[in-house]
Amino acid sequence: MARFSFKTNVGDDRTVKIIATWPIDVPELDVSTGDPYDLTTVTEIWFTFKRTVLETDAEALLQKRLTLGDIDIDDDDNNVAYMKLAREDIEDLRPLAADVTYICDVQVRTASGDINTVAEGKWKFLREITQGA
């Protein structure tokens, strides 16, 4: 599974590149852990932000979805997607009293209904100097 680590000022817009890889070996499909995961074959992608793994999805800070137009799959590189985080998406965090780090993952659903986690990591939001923009 792909790993990532992002850092952004809490008031900035940010587009990130997501690289999706197989989380496990699946000999029946002739794939190994870390092989590129073809995102063009999925029916849904979720990018979820939480403070801890104990939070429910309903308690998550944010969830971006392919079917809502929040995530775009790269036309030339089928295991790459892009997700834009707008400052409005995390308005509830502003202003920050201190930097905060969220855990994140990217899950996909295949046409057959299988769910796979294809990337995970952390996103650190930094205090901003200009808060009124």
C-alpha positions as CSV (number, residue, x, y, z in Angstrom):
1,M,0.0,0.0,0.0
2,A,1.2,3.5,-0.8
3,R,2.2,5.8,2.0
4,F,2.1,9.6,2.0
5,S,2.8,12.6,4.3
6,F,1.4,16.0,3.5
7,K,1.9,19.4,5.2
8,T,-0.2,22.4,4.4
9,N,-1.0,25.8,6.0
10,V,-4.6,25.5,7.3
11,G,-5.7,28.4,5.2
12,D,-4.3,27.3,1.9
13,D,-5.8,25.4,-1.0
14,R,-3.9,22.2,-1.9
15,T,-4.1,19.6,-4.6
16,V,-2.4,16.3,-3.8
17,K,-1.3,13.4,-5.9
18,I,-2.5,10.0,-4.7
19,I,-0.5,7.0,-5.8
20,A,-2.6,3.8,-5.4
21,T,-0.9,0.4,-4.9
22,W,-2.1,-3.1,-4.0
23,P,-2.1,-3.5,-0.2
24,I,-1.5,-7.3,-0.4
25,D,-0.5,-10.1,-2.7
26,V,-3.3,-11.5,-4.7
27,P,-1.9,-14.5,-6.7
28,E,-5.3,-15.1,-8.4
29,L,-5.0,-11.7,-10.1
30,D,-1.2,-11.9,-10.6
31,V,-0.5,-8.9,-8.4
32,S,1.9,-8.4,-5.5
33,T,2.0,-6.0,-2.6
34,G,3.0,-2.6,-3.9
35,D,2.0,-3.2,-7.6
36,P,0.1,-0.3,-9.2
37,Y,-3.7,-0.4,-8.5
38,D,-5.7,0.5,-11.6
39,L,-8.1,3.2,-10.4
40,T,-10.0,3.2,-13.7
41,T,-11.7,-0.1,-12.7
42,V,-13.2,1.2,-9.5
43,T,-16.7,2.5,-8.8
44,E,-15.8,4.7,-5.8
45,I,-12.8,6.2,-4.1
46,W,-12.8,7.7,-0.6
47,F,-10.2,10.0,0.9
48,T,-10.9,10.2,4.6
49,F,-9.4,12.5,7.3
50,K,-9.7,11.5,11.0
51,R,-7.9,12.5,14.3
52,T,-7.8,8.8,15.4
53,V,-8.7,5.4,14.0
54,L,-11.3,5.2,16.7
55,E,-13.5,7.9,15.1
56,T,-16.4,6.8,13.0
57,D,-16.7,8.0,9.4
58,A,-19.5,10.3,10.5
59,E,-17.0,11.9,13.0
60,A,-14.3,12.4,10.4
61,L,-13.1,15.9,9.7
62,L,-13.7,15.3,6.0
63,Q,-14.3,12.7,3.3
64,K,-13.7,13.4,-0.4
65,R,-15.2,11.0,-3.0
66,L,-14.8,10.2,-6.6
67,T,-18.5,10.1,-7.3
68,L,-19.0,13.6,-5.9
69,G,-16.3,15.0,-8.3
70,D,-13.8,15.5,-5.5
71,I,-11.2,13.1,-6.9
72,D,-9.8,12.9,-10.5
73,I,-8.1,9.9,-12.0
74,D,-5.0,10.7,-14.1
75,D,-5.7,9.8,-17.8
76,D,-2.1,8.8,-18.5
77,D,-1.2,7.0,-15.2
78,N,-4.1,4.7,-14.1
79,N,-2.9,4.3,-10.5
80,V,-2.6,8.0,-9.9
81,A,-5.4,10.3,-8.8
82,Y,-5.6,14.0,-7.7
83,M,-7.6,15.4,-4.8
84,K,-8.1,19.1,-4.1
85,L,-8.5,20.3,-0.6
86,A,-9.9,23.8,-0.5
87,R,-9.6,26.0,2.5
88,E,-13.4,26.0,2.8
89,D,-13.3,22.2,3.3
90,I,-11.5,22.7,6.6
91,E,-13.1,25.9,7.7
92,D,-13.9,24.4,11.1
93,L,-10.2,24.1,11.9
94,R,-9.5,27.8,11.5
95,P,-8.0,29.5,13.3
96,L,-5.7,26.8,14.7
97,A,-4.4,27.2,18.2
98,A,-1.6,24.8,17.4
99,D,-0.5,22.6,14.4
100,V,-2.7,19.5,14.1
101,T,-2.1,16.2,12.3
102,Y,-4.8,14.0,10.8
103,I,-4.5,10.4,9.7
104,C,-5.9,9.7,6.3
105,D,-6.5,6.8,4.0
106,V,-7.7,6.1,0.5
107,Q,-10.1,3.3,-0.1
108,V,-11.6,2.0,-3.3
109,R,-14.6,-0.1,-4.2
110,T,-14.4,-2.4,-7.3
111,A,-17.3,-3.1,-9.6
112,S,-17.6,-6.5,-7.8
113,G,-18.0,-4.7,-4.5
114,D,-14.6,-5.4,-3.0
115,I,-13.1,-2.7,-0.8
116,N,-9.3,-2.2,-0.7
117,T,-7.2,0.4,1.1
118,V,-4.7,1.6,-1.5
119,A,-2.9,4.4,0.3
120,E,-2.6,5.8,3.8
121,G,-0.7,8.5,5.7
122,K,-0.8,11.7,7.6
123,W,-1.7,15.3,6.8
124,K,-0.3,18.0,9.1
125,F,-2.1,21.4,9.1
126,L,0.0,24.3,10.2
127,R,-1.1,27.5,11.8
128,E,-1.4,30.4,9.3
129,I,-0.1,33.9,9.6
130,T,-2.8,35.6,7.5
131,Q,-6.2,34.4,8.8
132,G,-8.5,36.9,7.2
133,A,-7.9,36.1,3.5
